[in-house]
Amino acid sequence: MIRIAVCDDDATFISKTLKYALAAAIKASELTPDVKFFTDGTLLLKEFQNGIYYDIIILDIDMPKINGKDLAAKLREIDMSFFLAFITAYPDEIANTIPYRINAFIPKDGDATKYSAELTRVFTEYQRIKPERELIEVNQNGEMIFITVPLNFIFWFNFSEKIITMKTVLGEYTLSERVFSKIAEKYIDKGFFKVHRNILANLKKIRSVGESSVTLDDGENLPLSRRKRKALLEAMAGNIILEVT
């Protein structure tokens, strides 16, 4: 079931406008979600910190205690994969919300039909993409926490000096897991390939394959064991964007 969180400190706006727009969008997109409303952003943040996640989050920007942008930033530290929509009375804020990877920015102008139409688009898009998510324990500022990461956000896992590092679209993380064979066993079945003895790369992130290295979508080059090259090419035979150099 898709879980939706709505956070806006204006309870009147929620009850008189947003709930109706949500209901219409849910019906139009044929969702059967679990929806929870918050008027205090710190309570939503606490749920994430306690391992309770949401697939789609709708936030107001101007809220007491913690504003929508700061809340989005903290939530993104824990979960990269949720869809995010801002509904705000400050339309000029749109450029300032791009860093939080928004899926919709809806001016709060009282037009429930507009809210409904845009939310329908977000819900429909989420159902189309529905990212496969991984729950991974990482070391963040000396504290072990769990984060959720879309599988297609991960570039590679690297084992060096008894530490496993994971590179994602949003940065690198040190994993709590110290046994590389466990990571390899789990992710080889999910579309990863051991390009080198200590490097497990996401096949979908490999742009080209050379004689002794592979190039990723972001331009990074990884070493490639020569004896693994043929097997890698076979594993990627169905990838139409693959270049062989």
DRENZA-795885 format. One record per residue (C-alpha): x, y, z; residue in three letters. Coordinates in steps of 0.05 Angstrom, whole numbers, plus 5000, padded with zeros to 4 digits. Example, Ala and Ser with C-alpha at 12.3 -4.5 7.8 and 13.67 -1.06 7.14 Angstrom:
# DRENZA-795885
524649105156ALA/527349795143SER/
***
This chain:
# DRENZA-795885
500050005000MET/502450704984ILE/503251145045ARG/502151895040ILE/504052425092ALA/501153125090VAL/504253665134CYS/501254365140ASP/500354775203ASP/493755065176ASP/488654555201ALA/483054955168THR/486354915100PHE/487254165109ILE/480054035129SER/476454515082LYS/480754475019THR/486453985018LEU/482653365040LYS/477653454983TYR/483153574932ALA/486752954958LEU/480452534955ALA/479252734882ALA/486552594863ALA/486451924897ILE/480051734860LYS/482651974793ALA/489251604800SER/485850984828GLU/490150954890LEU/488450594955THR/493250965000PRO/494151045074ASP/494051795087VAL/496452135151LYS/495952875166PHE/500853285209PHE/500454005232THR/507353965265ASP/513353805221GLY/517453555280THR/512452975289LEU/513352765217LEU/520852795224LEU/520452375287LYS/516651835249GLU/522251795198PHE/527451765252GLN/523651185282ASN/523650805216GLY/516550985194ILE/516951195121TYR/512251495070TYR/512151424994ASP/509252104979ILE/510052725022ILE/506153385015ILE/509053975052LEU/507454695066ASP/513555145067ILE/511555655120ASP/510755265185MET/512955405257PRO/518254985294LYS/521054735228ILE/519455015159ASN/517954575099GLY/524754655066LYS/528654485129ASP/524053905141LEU/524953655070ALA/532553695077ALA/532453275141LYS/527652765111LEU/532152705049ARG/537952525094GLU/534051915116ILE/530251725053ASP/532051924982MET/526351584947SER/519751904968PHE/515952364921PHE/515553074947LEU/510353614933ALA/510354314963PHE/503854684969ILE/505455394989THR/502956114992ALA/509756344968TYR/510256184893PRO/517056534888ASP/520055974930GLU/520055484872ILE/527355584855ALA/529255494928ASN/525954814932THR/529454484873ILE/535254214916PRO/530253784954TYR/528453394890ARG/521253614886ILE/516053274842ASN/510953844846ALA/510554564868PHE/503454804877ILE/501855534894PRO/496755574950LYS/491756024914ASP/485255694937GLY/484055324872ASP/482454614896ALA/481654384824THR/488854584810LYS/491254214872TYR/487453594852SER/490053594781ALA/497253674802GLU/496753154857LEU/493552674808THR/499552764763ARG/504352624821VAL/500452004844PHE/500051724773THR/507451844762GLU/509251504827TYR/505250894808GLN/508750874740ARG/515750914770ILE/514850624839LYS/522250594857PRO/524949954887GLU/527850174953ARG/533349884996GLU/533649975072LEU/541050035088ILE/544550165154GLU/550050695147VAL/554751095192ASN/552651815194GLN/556752285237ASN/558951695281GLY/551851445290GLU/548950825257MET/542350985224ILE/537850665171PHE/536651025106ILE/532450825046THR/535650874977VAL/532450754910PRO/536250174878LEU/537350584815ASN/540751134856PHE/546550674875ILE/552850694832PHE/557250204868TRP/559549864932PHE/567049864947ASN/570749454998PHE/577249765023SER/581049725089GLU/575449295119LYS/570349845104ILE/564649805053ILE/562950465020THR/556650584978MET/556351134925LYS/549551404908THR/546851974866VAL/546652404929LEU/553452224958GLY/557551674991GLU/556051285054TYR/559850815099THR/555850185112LEU/555249835179SER/556149165143GLU/563448955141ARG/562848305102VAL/563348465027PHE/561147765006SER/554347895039LYS/553448524999ILE/555548174935ALA/550947594947GLU/545048054958LYS/546048554902TYR/548648114846ILE/541447844843ASP/539048574837LYS/542948774776GLY/549948904803PHE/556448604776PHE/563248514810LYS/567548894760VAL/573548824805HIS/575248404865ARG/572748934914ASN/567949334871ILE/560649174857LEU/557649634804ALA/550449754784ASN/549749494712LEU/544650044697LYS/549850584715LYS/555250324668ILE/555650754605ARG/561550424570SER/566349834577VAL/573649884559GLY/579249374561GLU/580849474634SER/575749974660SER/568450164658VAL/565650864654THR/559451044694LEU/553851524676ASP/557052074718ASP/563751994682GLY/567351614737GLU/572051054715ASN/572450404753LEU/577749864744PRO/575349234708LEU/578648564716SER/580448324646ARG/577947624660ARG/571147914679LYS/570248324616ARG/566747794574LYS/561947614630ALA/560448354641LEU/558848454567LEU/554247844569GLU/550748104631ALA/549648764596MET/547548474528ALA/540548744536GLY/542749454553ASN/541849864489ILE/545850464515ILE/552150054526LEU/558450274489GLU/564349804479VAL/571050154472THR/
***
